[in-house]
Amino acid sequence: MVPGKTLKLAAGAALAFFLVAGCAVKKTERLPVLALQTATLEDLRGRLERQADAVHTINAEAELVPATGSAYSGVIEQYHDVKAFVLAEQQPGTGGNSLPAQAGRHIRVLGQAPIVRKTIFDMVADEREFRILLPTKNKFVVGPTELERRSEKPIENLRPQHLFEALFPSAPATGPRAQAFLEENEFSGRRYYAVTEIVEAEGAWRPARRWWFDRTDLALVRVQSFDAEGRLLADIHYGQWQETDGIPYPRTIELVRPQEDYRLKLIVKKLTLNQPLPPERFRLEPPAGVETVELKSASADKPDSGKEPR
């Protein structure tokens, strides 16, 4: 074969290779164009206030999915999902734009094992006290709602009021000791509005809560809360907002509690809003023969006592 012809063949082969390779590299993926919504701080505050004022009671059937190694692992470690029945109520005006109130808040969560429908926990809480029945552990745990002590025993970190905060997202506080400001953020190619609330205590200002809104539809997707030292107390994620009787409500709620080292996801299957709930449905008493464990704050424990408080 003559050298000139060989060079032409080689050049043609190289050109074909680069054309094919170029086509592979330059392949364009068509994605839907997401239009960004715009809103002011007052617009977003109004959305939160309307949502808080619209929901007074919740009656839901849901799937409760705990994370492996969470504080729930000692209770439902053998179950990958739990059928949960959730009842919750708050009095009108407790979730609006005033500082978070506790009065008039009640919640009950009953968890059953899949298939056999055996009760594995039943817990209630109001503004004063929480009560948790753990039949599989033969324990009845009681403690003040504001208890902040973290226990090394997983069952003692269960707090029904944590789930209440996730079910009823509130609005930023107003007044001389609270302020809110708006900023824009972007993560993984999506843009969000973030409303941050700061509060004044003992002459110092600190972040208290932060609300995240997806800019494609202005839906609430995340709420964070912080303690006086700036530690993350709760990180709540919302998804699949749908309307029930004209009221929007999320169908997935994921609650992360870093200080108690647990997370769980609530997948709502059935939902009724604003249905009257009789007071007796929030009552829970210890059955005969069950051990009662009374939790107290660390300051209430005797300094020379290494025993578990009863």
Secondary structure in CASP SS format (residue, H / E / C, confidence):
PFRMAT SS
TARGET T0000
AUTHOR 0000-0000-0000
METHOD secondary structure of the structure
MODEL  1
M C 1.00
V C 1.00
P H 1.00
G H 1.00
K H 1.00
T H 1.00
L H 1.00
K H 1.00
L H 1.00
A H 1.00
A H 1.00
G H 1.00
A H 1.00
A H 1.00
L H 1.00
A H 1.00
F H 1.00
F H 1.00
L H 1.00
V H 1.00
A H 1.00
G H 1.00
C H 1.00
A H 1.00
V H 1.00
K C 1.00
K C 1.00
T C 1.00
E C 1.00
R C 1.00
L C 1.00
P C 1.00
V C 1.00
L C 1.00
A C 1.00
L C 1.00
Q C 1.00
T C 1.00
A C 1.00
T C 1.00
L H 1.00
E H 1.00
D H 1.00
L H 1.00
R H 1.00
G H 1.00
R H 1.00
L H 1.00
E H 1.00
R H 1.00
Q H 1.00
A H 1.00
D H 1.00
A H 1.00
V C 1.00
H C 1.00
T E 1.00
I E 1.00
N E 1.00
A E 1.00
E E 1.00
A E 1.00
E E 1.00
L E 1.00
V E 1.00
P E 1.00
A C 1.00
T C 1.00
G C 1.00
S C 1.00
A C 1.00
Y C 1.00
S H 1.00
G H 1.00
V H 1.00
I H 1.00
E C 1.00
Q C 1.00
Y C 1.00
H C 1.00
D C 1.00
V E 1.00
K E 1.00
A E 1.00
F E 1.00
V E 1.00
L E 1.00
A E 1.00
E E 1.00
Q E 1.00
Q C 1.00
P C 1.00
G C 1.00
T C 1.00
G C 1.00
G C 1.00
N C 1.00
S C 1.00
L C 1.00
P C 1.00
A C 1.00
Q C 1.00
A C 1.00
G C 1.00
R E 1.00
H E 1.00
I E 1.00
R E 1.00
V E 1.00
L E 1.00
G E 1.00
Q E 1.00
A C 1.00
P C 1.00
I C 1.00
V C 1.00
R C 1.00
K C 1.00
T E 1.00
I E 1.00
F E 1.00
D E 1.00
M E 1.00
V E 1.00
A E 1.00
D C 1.00
E C 1.00
R C 1.00
E E 1.00
F E 1.00
R E 1.00
I E 1.00
L E 1.00
L E 1.00
P C 1.00
T C 1.00
K C 1.00
N C 1.00
K E 1.00
F E 1.00
V E 1.00
V E 1.00
G E 1.00
P E 1.00
T C 1.00
E C 1.00
L C 1.00
E C 1.00
R C 1.00
R C 1.00
S C 1.00
E C 1.00
K C 1.00
P H 1.00
I H 1.00
E H 1.00
N H 1.00
L C 1.00
R C 1.00
P H 1.00
Q H 1.00
H H 1.00
L H 1.00
F H 1.00
E H 1.00
A H 1.00
L H 1.00
F C 1.00
P C 1.00
S C 1.00
A C 1.00
P C 1.00
A C 1.00
T C 1.00
G C 1.00
P C 1.00
R C 1.00
A E 1.00
Q E 1.00
A E 1.00
F E 1.00
L E 1.00
E E 1.00
E E 1.00
N E 1.00
E E 1.00
F E 1.00
S C 1.00
G C 1.00
R E 1.00
R E 1.00
Y E 1.00
Y E 1.00
A E 1.00
V E 1.00
T E 1.00
E E 1.00
I E 1.00
V E 1.00
E E 1.00
A E 1.00
E C 1.00
G C 1.00
A E 1.00
W E 1.00
R E 1.00
P E 1.00
A E 1.00
R E 1.00
R E 1.00
W E 1.00
W E 1.00
F E 1.00
D E 1.00
R C 1.00
T C 1.00
D C 1.00
L C 1.00
A C 1.00
L E 1.00
V E 1.00
R E 1.00
V E 1.00
Q E 1.00
S E 1.00
F E 1.00
D C 1.00
A C 1.00
E C 1.00
G C 1.00
R C 1.00
L E 1.00
L E 1.00
A E 1.00
D E 1.00
I E 1.00
H E 1.00
Y E 1.00
G E 1.00
Q E 1.00
W E 1.00
Q E 1.00
E E 1.00
T E 1.00
D C 1.00
G C 1.00
I E 1.00
P E 1.00
Y E 1.00
P E 1.00
R E 1.00
T E 1.00
I E 1.00
E E 1.00
L E 1.00
V E 1.00
R E 1.00
P C 1.00
Q C 1.00
E C 1.00
D C 1.00
Y E 1.00
R E 1.00
L E 1.00
K E 1.00
L E 1.00
I E 1.00
V E 1.00
K E 1.00
K E 1.00
L E 1.00
T E 1.00
L E 1.00
N C 1.00
Q C 1.00
P C 1.00
L C 1.00
P C 1.00
P H 1.00
E H 1.00
R H 1.00
F H 1.00
R C 1.00
L C 1.00
E C 1.00
P C 1.00
P C 1.00
A C 1.00
G C 1.00
V C 1.00
E E 1.00
T E 1.00
V E 1.00
E E 1.00
L C 1.00
K C 1.00
S C 1.00
A H 1.00
S H 1.00
A H 1.00
D C 1.00
K C 1.00
P C 1.00
D C 1.00
S C 1.00
G C 1.00
K C 1.00
E C 1.00
P C 1.00
R C 1.00
END
